[in-house]
Amino acid sequence: MARVTEEHLQARRRSILEAAGRVFGESGVASATMAEIAEAAGLSAGAIYRYFPSKQELAAACFREGAAQ
């Protein structure tokens, strides 16, 4: 069985953060759902929870990424 590369994991994480940023920007953090973010990222909500344990953690990561840029 092939192992997933670190580059793949980082690319998926970036994809989730980009999708979350778009959804949060459109709906606001409080109104956005993980299902909406998953749809925008082309993933299942369960896949997102493998990277971020909660919507609050995902939002915090989005804000950190935005501040770092």
Predicted model as a PDB file, atoms N, CA, C, CB and O in Angstrom, pLDDT in the B-factor column:
MODEL        1                                                                  
ATOM      1  N   MET A   1       0.844  -1.182   0.000  1.00 60.00           N  
ATOM      2  CA  MET A   1       0.000   0.000   0.000  1.00 60.00           C  
ATOM      3  C   MET A   1       0.890   1.246   0.000  1.00 60.00           C  
ATOM      4  CB  MET A   1      -0.961  -0.003   1.226  1.00 60.00           C  
ATOM      5  O   MET A   1       1.833   1.354   0.785  1.00 60.00           O  
ATOM      6  N   ALA A   2       0.575   2.171  -0.884  1.00 66.00           N  
ATOM      7  CA  ALA A   2       1.359   3.402  -0.987  1.00 66.00           C  
ATOM      8  C   ALA A   2       1.058   4.327   0.180  1.00 66.00           C  
ATOM      9  CB  ALA A   2       1.074   4.116  -2.315  1.00 66.00           C  
ATOM     10  O   ALA A   2      -0.084   4.449   0.621  1.00 66.00           O  
ATOM     11  N   ARG A   3       2.091   4.967   0.663  1.00 83.00           N  
ATOM     12  CA  ARG A   3       1.925   5.925   1.753  1.00 83.00           C  
ATOM     13  C   ARG A   3       1.673   7.313   1.177  1.00 83.00           C  
ATOM     14  CB  ARG A   3       3.170   5.934   2.678  1.00 83.00           C  
ATOM     15  O   ARG A   3       2.169   7.654   0.103  1.00 83.00           O  
ATOM     16  N   VAL A   4       0.911   8.089   1.893  1.00 80.00           N  
ATOM     17  CA  VAL A   4       0.629   9.462   1.487  1.00 80.00           C  
ATOM     18  C   VAL A   4       1.845  10.312   1.849  1.00 80.00           C  
ATOM     19  CB  VAL A   4      -0.679  10.011   2.174  1.00 80.00           C  
ATOM     20  O   VAL A   4       2.371  10.230   2.959  1.00 80.00           O  
ATOM     21  N   THR A   5       2.278  11.124   0.894  1.00 91.00           N  
ATOM     22  CA  THR A   5       3.468  11.941   1.133  1.00 91.00           C  
ATOM     23  C   THR A   5       3.137  13.161   1.985  1.00 91.00           C  
ATOM     24  CB  THR A   5       4.087  12.384  -0.197  1.00 91.00           C  
ATOM     25  O   THR A   5       1.985  13.588   2.064  1.00 91.00           O  
ATOM     26  N   GLU A   6       4.142  13.699   2.605  1.00 91.00           N  
ATOM     27  CA  GLU A   6       3.984  14.921   3.399  1.00 91.00           C  
ATOM     28  C   GLU A   6       3.533  16.078   2.508  1.00 91.00           C  
ATOM     29  CB  GLU A   6       5.307  15.282   4.117  1.00 91.00           C  
ATOM     30  O   GLU A   6       2.752  16.927   2.938  1.00 91.00           O  
ATOM     31  N   GLU A   7       4.022  16.111   1.272  1.00 93.00           N  
ATOM     32  CA  GLU A   7       3.623  17.159   0.337  1.00 93.00           C  
ATOM     33  C   GLU A   7       2.119  17.081   0.049  1.00 93.00           C  
ATOM     34  CB  GLU A   7       4.428  17.043  -0.975  1.00 93.00           C  
ATOM     35  O   GLU A   7       1.441  18.105  -0.034  1.00 93.00           O  
ATOM     36  N   HIS A   8       1.613  15.867  -0.100  1.00 91.00           N  
ATOM     37  CA  HIS A   8       0.181  15.684  -0.339  1.00 91.00           C  
ATOM     38  C   HIS A   8      -0.628  16.170   0.863  1.00 91.00           C  
ATOM     39  CB  HIS A   8      -0.134  14.203  -0.634  1.00 91.00           C  
ATOM     40  O   HIS A   8      -1.636  16.857   0.700  1.00 91.00           O  
ATOM     41  N   LEU A   9      -0.192  15.816   2.049  1.00 91.00           N  
ATOM     42  CA  LEU A   9      -0.888  16.243   3.266  1.00 91.00           C  
ATOM     43  C   LEU A   9      -0.889  17.762   3.397  1.00 91.00           C  
ATOM     44  CB  LEU A   9      -0.239  15.611   4.503  1.00 91.00           C  
ATOM     45  O   LEU A   9      -1.908  18.351   3.757  1.00 91.00           O  
ATOM     46  N   GLN A  10       0.239  18.398   3.110  1.00 94.00           N  
ATOM     47  CA  GLN A  10       0.326  19.851   3.199  1.00 94.00           C  
ATOM     48  C   GLN A  10      -0.528  20.522   2.128  1.00 94.00           C  
ATOM     49  CB  GLN A  10       1.780  20.303   3.072  1.00 94.00           C  
ATOM     50  O   GLN A  10      -1.148  21.553   2.386  1.00 94.00           O  
ATOM     51  N   ALA A  11      -0.564  19.943   0.928  1.00 94.00           N  
ATOM     52  CA  ALA A  11      -1.392  20.505  -0.144  1.00 94.00           C  
ATOM     53  C   ALA A  11      -2.873  20.402   0.219  1.00 94.00           C  
ATOM     54  CB  ALA A  11      -1.116  19.779  -1.486  1.00 94.00           C  
ATOM     55  O   ALA A  11      -3.640  21.333  -0.029  1.00 94.00           O  
ATOM     56  N   ARG A  12      -3.272  19.288   0.798  1.00 94.00           N  
ATOM     57  CA  ARG A  12      -4.670  19.137   1.203  1.00 94.00           C  
ATOM     58  C   ARG A  12      -5.004  20.124   2.319  1.00 94.00           C  
ATOM     59  CB  ARG A  12      -4.953  17.688   1.663  1.00 94.00           C  
ATOM     60  O   ARG A  12      -6.086  20.710   2.318  1.00 94.00           O  
ATOM     61  N   ARG A  13      -4.095  20.312   3.262  1.00 95.00           N  
ATOM     62  CA  ARG A  13      -4.318  21.266   4.354  1.00 95.00           C  
ATOM     63  C   ARG A  13      -4.504  22.674   3.790  1.00 95.00           C  
ATOM     64  CB  ARG A  13      -3.135  21.237   5.359  1.00 95.00           C  
ATOM     65  O   ARG A  13      -5.409  23.398   4.205  1.00 95.00           O  
ATOM     66  N   ARG A  14      -3.645  23.061   2.843  1.00 95.00           N  
ATOM     67  CA  ARG A  14      -3.772  24.379   2.201  1.00 95.00           C  
ATOM     68  C   ARG A  14      -5.106  24.504   1.474  1.00 95.00           C  
ATOM     69  CB  ARG A  14      -2.611  24.614   1.214  1.00 95.00           C  
ATOM     70  O   ARG A  14      -5.754  25.550   1.527  1.00 95.00           O  
ATOM     71  N   SER A  15      -5.508  23.444   0.801  1.00 95.00           N  
ATOM     72  CA  SER A  15      -6.784  23.451   0.083  1.00 95.00           C  
ATOM     73  C   SER A  15      -7.950  23.656   1.045  1.00 95.00           C  
ATOM     74  CB  SER A  15      -6.968  22.140  -0.698  1.00 95.00           C  
ATOM     75  O   SER A  15      -8.884  24.398   0.741  1.00 95.00           O  
ATOM     76  N   ILE A  16      -7.900  23.010   2.188  1.00 96.00           N  
ATOM     77  CA  ILE A  16      -8.942  23.166   3.204  1.00 96.00           C  
ATOM     78  C   ILE A  16      -8.952  24.598   3.723  1.00 96.00           C  
ATOM     79  CB  ILE A  16      -8.728  22.172   4.369  1.00 96.00           C  
ATOM     80  O   ILE A  16     -10.016  25.203   3.857  1.00 96.00           O  
ATOM     81  N   LEU A  17      -7.782  25.137   4.013  1.00 96.00           N  
ATOM     82  CA  LEU A  17      -7.700  26.508   4.517  1.00 96.00           C  
ATOM     83  C   LEU A  17      -8.220  27.519   3.495  1.00 96.00           C  
ATOM     84  CB  LEU A  17      -6.258  26.843   4.892  1.00 96.00           C  
ATOM     85  O   LEU A  17      -8.903  28.475   3.862  1.00 96.00           O  
ATOM     86  N   GLU A  18      -7.903  27.314   2.224  1.00 95.00           N  
ATOM     87  CA  GLU A  18      -8.393  28.223   1.179  1.00 95.00           C  
ATOM     88  C   GLU A  18      -9.912  28.149   1.070  1.00 95.00           C  
ATOM     89  CB  GLU A  18      -7.748  27.885  -0.181  1.00 95.00           C  
ATOM     90  O   GLU A  18     -10.581  29.178   0.981  1.00 95.00           O  
ATOM     91  N   ALA A  19     -10.457  26.939   1.077  1.00 96.00           N  
ATOM     92  CA  ALA A  19     -11.912  26.772   0.993  1.00 96.00           C  
ATOM     93  C   ALA A  19     -12.583  27.379   2.215  1.00 96.00           C  
ATOM     94  CB  ALA A  19     -12.287  25.279   0.863  1.00 96.00           C  
ATOM     95  O   ALA A  19     -13.604  28.055   2.093  1.00 96.00           O  
ATOM     96  N   ALA A  20     -12.014  27.143   3.391  1.00 96.00           N  
ATOM     97  CA  ALA A  20     -12.588  27.693   4.620  1.00 96.00           C  
ATOM     98  C   ALA A  20     -12.555  29.212   4.582  1.00 96.00           C  
ATOM     99  CB  ALA A  20     -11.831  27.174   5.857  1.00 96.00           C  
ATOM    100  O   ALA A  20     -13.517  29.860   4.994  1.00 96.00           O  
ATOM    101  N   GLY A  21     -11.472  29.784   4.097  1.00 94.00           N  
ATOM    102  CA  GLY A  21     -11.378  31.238   3.991  1.00 94.00           C  
ATOM    103  C   GLY A  21     -12.468  31.814   3.111  1.00 94.00           C  
ATOM    104  O   GLY A  21     -13.047  32.854   3.426  1.00 94.00           O  
ATOM    105  N   ARG A  22     -12.749  31.135   2.000  1.00 95.00           N  
ATOM    106  CA  ARG A  22     -13.818  31.597   1.107  1.00 95.00           C  
ATOM    107  C   ARG A  22     -15.179  31.495   1.794  1.00 95.00           C  
ATOM    108  CB  ARG A  22     -13.820  30.779  -0.202  1.00 95.00           C  
ATOM    109  O   ARG A  22     -15.970  32.438   1.761  1.00 95.00           O  
ATOM    110  N   VAL A  23     -15.445  30.355   2.413  1.00 96.00           N  
ATOM    111  CA  VAL A  23     -16.753  30.146   3.052  1.00 96.00           C  
ATOM    112  C   VAL A  23     -16.921  31.081   4.245  1.00 96.00           C  
ATOM    113  CB  VAL A  23     -16.912  28.675   3.502  1.00 96.00           C  
ATOM    114  O   VAL A  23     -17.987  31.668   4.425  1.00 96.00           O  
ATOM    115  N   PHE A  24     -15.885  31.222   5.057  1.00 95.00           N  
ATOM    116  CA  PHE A  24     -15.968  32.141   6.195  1.00 95.00           C  
ATOM    117  C   PHE A  24     -16.199  33.568   5.706  1.00 95.00           C  
ATOM    118  CB  PHE A  24     -14.681  32.068   7.050  1.00 95.00           C  
ATOM    119  O   PHE A  24     -16.953  34.323   6.320  1.00 95.00           O  
ATOM    120  N   GLY A  25     -15.554  33.935   4.606  1.00 93.00           N  
ATOM    121  CA  GLY A  25     -15.718  35.269   4.059  1.00 93.00           C  
ATOM    122  C   GLY A  25     -17.133  35.519   3.547  1.00 93.00           C  
ATOM    123  O   GLY A  25     -17.645  36.633   3.659  1.00 93.00           O  
ATOM    124  N   GLU A  26     -17.758  34.505   2.995  1.00 95.00           N  
ATOM    125  CA  GLU A  26     -19.113  34.637   2.464  1.00 95.00           C  
ATOM    126  C   GLU A  26     -20.177  34.568   3.552  1.00 95.00           C  
ATOM    127  CB  GLU A  26     -19.370  33.564   1.438  1.00 95.00           C  
ATOM    128  O   GLU A  26     -21.129  35.348   3.545  1.00 95.00           O  
ATOM    129  N   SER A  27     -20.014  33.628   4.490  1.00 93.00           N  
ATOM    130  CA  SER A  27     -21.066  33.346   5.470  1.00 93.00           C  
ATOM    131  C   SER A  27     -20.774  33.843   6.870  1.00 93.00           C  
ATOM    132  CB  SER A  27     -21.308  31.891   5.526  1.00 93.00           C  
ATOM    133  O   SER A  27     -21.681  33.978   7.690  1.00 93.00           O  
ATOM    134  N   GLY A  28     -19.497  34.117   7.147  1.00 94.00           N  
ATOM    135  CA  GLY A  28     -19.090  34.415   8.510  1.00 94.00           C  
ATOM    136  C   GLY A  28     -18.759  33.117   9.237  1.00 94.00           C  
ATOM    137  O   GLY A  28     -19.300  32.060   8.912  1.00 94.00           O  
ATOM    138  N   VAL A  29     -17.889  33.201  10.198  1.00 94.00           N  
ATOM    139  CA  VAL A  29     -17.446  32.002  10.913  1.00 94.00           C  
ATOM    140  C   VAL A  29     -18.603  31.342  11.643  1.00 94.00           C  
ATOM    141  CB  VAL A  29     -16.334  32.348  11.904  1.00 94.00           C  
ATOM    142  O   VAL A  29     -18.730  30.118  11.607  1.00 94.00           O  
ATOM    143  N   ALA A  30     -19.444  32.116  12.299  1.00 94.00           N  
ATOM    144  CA  ALA A  30     -20.525  31.545  13.093  1.00 94.00           C  
ATOM    145  C   ALA A  30     -21.546  30.804  12.227  1.00 94.00           C  
ATOM    146  CB  ALA A  30     -21.219  32.639  13.887  1.00 94.00           C  
ATOM    147  O   ALA A  30     -22.075  29.774  12.643  1.00 94.00           O  
ATOM    148  N   SER A  31     -21.827  31.316  11.033  1.00 96.00           N  
ATOM    149  CA  SER A  31     -22.856  30.715  10.184  1.00 96.00           C  
ATOM    150  C   SER A  31     -22.333  29.614   9.274  1.00 96.00           C  
ATOM    151  CB  SER A  31     -23.498  31.773   9.349  1.00 96.00           C  
ATOM    152  O   SER A  31     -23.105  28.761   8.836  1.00 96.00           O  
ATOM    153  N   ALA A  32     -21.056  29.616   8.986  1.00 96.00           N  
ATOM    154  CA  ALA A  32     -20.483  28.607   8.094  1.00 96.00           C  
ATOM    155  C   ALA A  32     -20.545  27.234   8.739  1.00 96.00           C  
ATOM    156  CB  ALA A  32     -19.032  28.960   7.733  1.00 96.00           C  
ATOM    157  O   ALA A  32     -20.420  27.098   9.956  1.00 96.00           O  
ATOM    158  N   THR A  33     -20.739  26.218   7.909  1.00 95.00           N  
ATOM    159  CA  THR A  33     -20.746  24.850   8.421  1.00 95.00           C  
ATOM    160  C   THR A  33     -19.565  24.079   7.844  1.00 95.00           C  
ATOM    161  CB  THR A  33     -22.078  24.140   8.079  1.00 95.00           C  
ATOM    162  O   THR A  33     -19.019  24.430   6.798  1.00 95.00           O  
ATOM    163  N   MET A  34     -19.192  23.030   8.548  1.00 95.00           N  
ATOM    164  CA  MET A  34     -18.116  22.176   8.051  1.00 95.00           C  
ATOM    165  C   MET A  34     -18.541  21.510   6.742  1.00 95.00           C  
ATOM    166  CB  MET A  34     -17.734  21.107   9.106  1.00 95.00           C  
ATOM    167  O   MET A  34     -17.704  21.263   5.874  1.00 95.00           O  
ATOM    168  N   ALA A  35     -19.831  21.220   6.596  1.00 95.00           N  
ATOM    169  CA  ALA A  35     -20.317  20.626   5.346  1.00 95.00           C  
ATOM    170  C   ALA A  35     -20.112  21.584   4.178  1.00 95.00           C  
ATOM    171  CB  ALA A  35     -21.804  20.251   5.467  1.00 95.00           C  
ATOM    172  O   ALA A  35     -19.729  21.155   3.089  1.00 95.00           O  
ATOM    173  N   GLU A  36     -20.363  22.878   4.389  1.00 96.00           N  
ATOM    174  CA  GLU A  36     -20.137  23.869   3.328  1.00 96.00           C  
ATOM    175  C   GLU A  36     -18.656  23.959   2.981  1.00 96.00           C  
ATOM    176  CB  GLU A  36     -20.664  25.253   3.758  1.00 96.00           C  
ATOM    177  O   GLU A  36     -18.291  24.045   1.808  1.00 96.00           O  
ATOM    178  N   ILE A  37     -17.820  23.939   3.988  1.00 96.00           N  
ATOM    179  CA  ILE A  37     -16.375  24.015   3.761  1.00 96.00           C  
ATOM    180  C   ILE A  37     -15.902  22.760   3.031  1.00 96.00           C  
ATOM    181  CB  ILE A  37     -15.611  24.184   5.106  1.00 96.00           C  
ATOM    182  O   ILE A  37     -15.086  22.838   2.113  1.00 96.00           O  
ATOM    183  N   ALA A  38     -16.413  21.616   3.441  1.00 96.00           N  
ATOM    184  CA  ALA A  38     -16.045  20.359   2.789  1.00 96.00           C  
ATOM    185  C   ALA A  38     -16.440  20.382   1.317  1.00 96.00           C  
ATOM    186  CB  ALA A  38     -16.708  19.167   3.498  1.00 96.00           C  
ATOM    187  O   ALA A  38     -15.663  19.970   0.456  1.00 96.00           O  
ATOM    188  N   GLU A  39     -17.635  20.859   1.031  1.00 96.00           N  
ATOM    189  CA  GLU A  39     -18.089  20.935  -0.360  1.00 96.00           C  
ATOM    190  C   GLU A  39     -17.190  21.869  -1.162  1.00 96.00           C  
ATOM    191  CB  GLU A  39     -19.554  21.414  -0.429  1.00 96.00           C  
ATOM    192  O   GLU A  39     -16.813  21.548  -2.288  1.00 96.00           O  
ATOM    193  N   ALA A  40     -16.848  23.012  -0.598  1.00 97.00           N  
ATOM    194  CA  ALA A  40     -15.982  23.970  -1.284  1.00 97.00           C  
ATOM    195  C   ALA A  40     -14.589  23.396  -1.531  1.00 97.00           C  
ATOM    196  CB  ALA A  40     -15.875  25.256  -0.473  1.00 97.00           C  
ATOM    197  O   ALA A  40     -13.939  23.731  -2.521  1.00 97.00           O  
ATOM    198  N   ALA A  41     -14.140  22.534  -0.630  1.00 96.00           N  
ATOM    199  CA  ALA A  41     -12.808  21.926  -0.766  1.00 96.00           C  
ATOM    200  C   ALA A  41     -12.836  20.653  -1.598  1.00 96.00           C  
ATOM    201  CB  ALA A  41     -12.229  21.622   0.605  1.00 96.00           C  
ATOM    202  O   ALA A  41     -11.786  20.130  -1.971  1.00 96.00           O  
ATOM    203  N   GLY A  42     -14.041  20.147  -1.893  1.00 95.00           N  
ATOM    204  CA  GLY A  42     -14.140  18.899  -2.642  1.00 95.00           C  
ATOM    205  C   GLY A  42     -13.805  17.684  -1.804  1.00 95.00           C  
ATOM    206  O   GLY A  42     -13.311  16.682  -2.323  1.00 95.00           O  
ATOM    207  N   LEU A  43     -14.070  17.766  -0.515  1.00 94.00           N  
ATOM    208  CA  LEU A  43     -13.764  16.686   0.428  1.00 94.00           C  
ATOM    209  C   LEU A  43     -14.987  16.363   1.268  1.00 94.00           C  
ATOM    210  CB  LEU A  43     -12.579  17.069   1.337  1.00 94.00           C  
ATOM    211  O   LEU A  43     -16.006  17.049   1.192  1.00 94.00           O  
ATOM    212  N   SER A  44     -14.877  15.320   2.064  1.00 93.00           N  
ATOM    213  CA  SER A  44     -15.924  15.031   3.041  1.00 93.00           C  
ATOM    214  C   SER A  44     -15.619  15.810   4.318  1.00 93.00           C  
ATOM    215  CB  SER A  44     -16.025  13.493   3.330  1.00 93.00           C  
ATOM    216  O   SER A  44     -14.474  16.180   4.574  1.00 93.00           O  
ATOM    217  N   ALA A  45     -16.654  16.051   5.111  1.00 90.00           N  
ATOM    218  CA  ALA A  45     -16.432  16.729   6.397  1.00 90.00           C  
ATOM    219  C   ALA A  45     -15.491  15.898   7.264  1.00 90.00           C  
ATOM    220  CB  ALA A  45     -17.782  16.970   7.138  1.00 90.00           C  
ATOM    221  O   ALA A  45     -14.657  16.452   7.980  1.00 90.00           O  
ATOM    222  N   GLY A  46     -15.616  14.592   7.204  1.00 92.00           N  
ATOM    223  CA  GLY A  46     -14.729  13.722   7.978  1.00 92.00           C  
ATOM    224  C   GLY A  46     -13.265  13.912   7.624  1.00 92.00           C  
ATOM    225  O   GLY A  46     -12.393  13.847   8.491  1.00 92.00           O  
ATOM    226  N   ALA A  47     -13.001  14.147   6.343  1.00 92.00           N  
ATOM    227  CA  ALA A  47     -11.613  14.378   5.919  1.00 92.00           C  
ATOM    228  C   ALA A  47     -11.079  15.656   6.536  1.00 92.00           C  
ATOM    229  CB  ALA A  47     -11.513  14.448   4.383  1.00 92.00           C  
ATOM    230  O   ALA A  47      -9.913  15.716   6.929  1.00 92.00           O  
ATOM    231  N   ILE A  48     -11.909  16.670   6.625  1.00 95.00           N  
ATOM    232  CA  ILE A  48     -11.465  17.933   7.222  1.00 95.00           C  
ATOM    233  C   ILE A  48     -11.158  17.749   8.698  1.00 95.00           C  
ATOM    234  CB  ILE A  48     -12.530  19.024   7.036  1.00 95.00           C  
ATOM    235  O   ILE A  48     -10.190  18.311   9.212  1.00 95.00           O  
ATOM    236  N   TYR A  49     -11.985  16.958   9.383  1.00 94.00           N  
ATOM    237  CA  TYR A  49     -11.756  16.724  10.810  1.00 94.00           C  
ATOM    238  C   TYR A  49     -10.456  15.957  11.074  1.00 94.00           C  
ATOM    239  CB  TYR A  49     -12.931  15.960  11.404  1.00 94.00           C  
ATOM    240  O   TYR A  49      -9.962  15.966  12.201  1.00 94.00           O  
ATOM    241  N   ARG A  50      -9.902  15.305  10.077  1.00 93.00           N  
ATOM    242  CA  ARG A  50      -8.599  14.657  10.248  1.00 93.00           C  
ATOM    243  C   ARG A  50      -7.480  15.694  10.357  1.00 93.00           C  
ATOM    244  CB  ARG A  50      -8.319  13.699   9.075  1.00 93.00           C  
ATOM    245  O   ARG A  50      -6.431  15.433  10.946  1.00 93.00           O  
ATOM    246  N   TYR A  51      -7.720  16.868   9.783  1.00 95.00           N  
ATOM    247  CA  TYR A  51      -6.731  17.950   9.803  1.00 95.00           C  
ATOM    248  C   TYR A  51      -7.018  18.982  10.889  1.00 95.00           C  
ATOM    249  CB  TYR A  51      -6.687  18.636   8.451  1.00 95.00           C  
ATOM    250  O   TYR A  51      -6.098  19.545  11.482  1.00 95.00           O  
ATOM    251  N   PHE A  52      -8.289  19.222  11.139  1.00 96.00           N  
ATOM    252  CA  PHE A  52      -8.702  20.244  12.108  1.00 96.00           C  
ATOM    253  C   PHE A  52      -9.805  19.647  12.985  1.00 96.00           C  
ATOM    254  CB  PHE A  52      -9.200  21.558  11.384  1.00 96.00           C  
ATOM    255  O   PHE A  52     -10.852  19.261  12.466  1.00 96.00           O  
ATOM    256  N   PRO A  53      -9.598  19.565  14.286  1.00 95.00           N  
ATOM    257  CA  PRO A  53     -10.563  18.884  15.168  1.00 95.00           C  
ATOM    258  C   PRO A  53     -11.891  19.609  15.350  1.00 95.00           C  
ATOM    259  CB  PRO A  53      -9.948  18.686  16.506  1.00 95.00           C  
ATOM    260  O   PRO A  53     -12.852  19.008  15.831  1.00 95.00           O  
ATOM    261  N   SER A  54     -11.970  20.882  14.978  1.00 95.00           N  
ATOM    262  CA  SER A  54     -13.221  21.626  15.145  1.00 95.00           C  
ATOM    263  C   SER A  54     -13.237  22.810  14.187  1.00 95.00           C  
ATOM    264  CB  SER A  54     -13.392  22.108  16.614  1.00 95.00           C  
ATOM    265  O   SER A  54     -12.210  23.198  13.629  1.00 95.00           O  
ATOM    266  N   LYS A  55     -14.421  23.370  14.011  1.00 95.00           N  
ATOM    267  CA  LYS A  55     -14.547  24.568  13.171  1.00 95.00           C  
ATOM    268  C   LYS A  55     -13.754  25.713  13.788  1.00 95.00           C  
ATOM    269  CB  LYS A  55     -16.038  24.973  12.997  1.00 95.00           C  
ATOM    270  O   LYS A  55     -13.157  26.510  13.064  1.00 95.00           O  
ATOM    271  N   GLN A  56     -13.740  25.803  15.111  1.00 95.00           N  
ATOM    272  CA  GLN A  56     -12.997  26.866  15.775  1.00 95.00           C  
ATOM    273  C   GLN A  56     -11.493  26.739  15.509  1.00 95.00           C  
ATOM    274  CB  GLN A  56     -13.271  26.841  17.283  1.00 95.00           C  
ATOM    275  O   GLN A  56     -10.810  27.739  15.288  1.00 95.00           O  
ATOM    276  N   GLU A  57     -10.987  25.510  15.532  1.00 96.00           N  
ATOM    277  CA  GLU A  57      -9.560  25.296  15.227  1.00 96.00           C  
ATOM    278  C   GLU A  57      -9.266  25.658  13.772  1.00 96.00           C  
ATOM    279  CB  GLU A  57      -9.154  23.822  15.504  1.00 96.00           C  
ATOM    280  O   GLU A  57      -8.221  26.236  13.474  1.00 96.00           O  
ATOM    281  N   LEU A  58     -10.175  25.322  12.876  1.00 96.00           N  
ATOM    282  CA  LEU A  58     -10.010  25.660  11.474  1.00 96.00           C  
ATOM    283  C   LEU A  58     -10.025  27.175  11.281  1.00 96.00           C  
ATOM    284  CB  LEU A  58     -11.108  25.002  10.634  1.00 96.00           C  
ATOM    285  O   LEU A  58      -9.197  27.715  10.546  1.00 96.00           O  
ATOM    286  N   ALA A  59     -10.951  27.856  11.928  1.00 95.00           N  
ATOM    287  CA  ALA A  59     -11.018  29.316  11.828  1.00 95.00           C  
ATOM    288  C   ALA A  59      -9.744  29.951  12.374  1.00 95.00           C  
ATOM    289  CB  ALA A  59     -12.247  29.856  12.586  1.00 95.00           C  
ATOM    290  O   ALA A  59      -9.208  30.884  11.776  1.00 95.00           O  
ATOM    291  N   ALA A  60      -9.262  29.452  13.498  1.00 95.00           N  
ATOM    292  CA  ALA A  60      -8.027  29.989  14.084  1.00 95.00           C  
ATOM    293  C   ALA A  60      -6.853  29.787  13.137  1.00 95.00           C  
ATOM    294  CB  ALA A  60      -7.732  29.321  15.443  1.00 95.00           C  
ATOM    295  O   ALA A  60      -6.014  30.676  12.995  1.00 95.00           O  
ATOM    296  N   ALA A  61      -6.783  28.628  12.488  1.00 95.00           N  
ATOM    297  CA  ALA A  61      -5.703  28.371  11.535  1.00 95.00           C  
ATOM    298  C   ALA A  61      -5.807  29.321  10.336  1.00 95.00           C  
ATOM    299  CB  ALA A  61      -5.741  26.898  11.060  1.00 95.00           C  
ATOM    300  O   ALA A  61      -4.792  29.793   9.824  1.00 95.00           O  
ATOM    301  N   CYS A  62      -7.036  29.596   9.893  1.00 93.00           N  
ATOM    302  CA  CYS A  62      -7.227  30.562   8.794  1.00 93.00           C  
ATOM    303  C   CYS A  62      -6.719  31.938   9.183  1.00 93.00           C  
ATOM    304  CB  CYS A  62      -8.710  30.649   8.399  1.00 93.00           C  
ATOM    305  O   CYS A  62      -6.036  32.602   8.402  1.00 93.00           O  
ATOM    306  N   PHE A  63      -7.054  32.360  10.385  1.00 90.00           N  
ATOM    307  CA  PHE A  63      -6.614  33.675  10.850  1.00 90.00           C  
ATOM    308  C   PHE A  63      -5.086  33.726  10.992  1.00 90.00           C  
ATOM    309  CB  PHE A  63      -7.286  34.017  12.195  1.00 90.00           C  
ATOM    310  O   PHE A  63      -4.462  34.727  10.641  1.00 90.00           O  
ATOM    311  N   ARG A  64      -4.490  32.651  11.506  1.00 90.00           N  
ATOM    312  CA  ARG A  64      -3.026  32.606  11.629  1.00 90.00           C  
ATOM    313  C   ARG A  64      -2.363  32.680  10.261  1.00 90.00           C  
ATOM    314  CB  ARG A  64      -2.583  31.326  12.358  1.00 90.00           C  
ATOM    315  O   ARG A  64      -1.391  33.412  10.072  1.00 90.00           O  
ATOM    316  N   GLU A  65      -2.898  31.913   9.302  1.00 81.00           N  
ATOM    317  CA  GLU A  65      -2.339  31.932   7.947  1.00 81.00           C  
ATOM    318  C   GLU A  65      -2.456  33.317   7.331  1.00 81.00           C  
ATOM    319  CB  GLU A  65      -3.044  30.900   7.059  1.00 81.00           C  
ATOM    320  O   GLU A  65      -1.520  33.806   6.697  1.00 81.00           O  
ATOM    321  N   GLY A  66      -3.608  33.945   7.519  1.00 71.00           N  
ATOM    322  CA  GLY A  66      -3.813  35.293   6.979  1.00 71.00           C  
ATOM    323  C   GLY A  66      -2.871  36.297   7.612  1.00 71.00           C  
ATOM    324  O   GLY A  66      -2.345  37.175   6.928  1.00 71.00           O  
ATOM    325  N   ALA A  67      -2.655  36.176   8.899  1.00 67.00           N  
ATOM    326  CA  ALA A  67      -1.753  37.096   9.594  1.00 67.00           C  
ATOM    327  C   ALA A  67      -0.315  36.879   9.162  1.00 67.00           C  
ATOM    328  CB  ALA A  67      -1.875  36.927  11.108  1.00 67.00           C  
ATOM    329  O   ALA A  67       0.463  37.830   9.092  1.00 67.00           O  
ATOM    330  N   ALA A  68       0.042  35.643   8.873  1.00 64.00           N  
ATOM    331  CA  ALA A  68       1.418  35.337   8.465  1.00 64.00           C  
ATOM    332  C   ALA A  68       1.713  35.872   7.074  1.00 64.00           C  
ATOM    333  CB  ALA A  68       1.663  33.828   8.504  1.00 64.00           C  
ATOM    334  O   ALA A  68       2.866  36.145   6.739  1.00 64.00           O  
ATOM    335  N   GLN A  69       0.668  36.023   6.262  1.00 69.00           N  
ATOM    336  CA  GLN A  69       0.878  36.535   4.908  1.00 69.00           C  
ATOM    337  C   GLN A  69       0.849  38.008   4.962  1.00 69.00           C  
ATOM    338  CB  GLN A  69      -0.167  36.013   3.920  1.00 69.00           C  
ATOM    339  O   GLN A  69       1.004  38.666   3.934  1.00 69.00           O  
TER     340      GLN A  69                                                      
ENDMDL                                                                          
END                                                                             
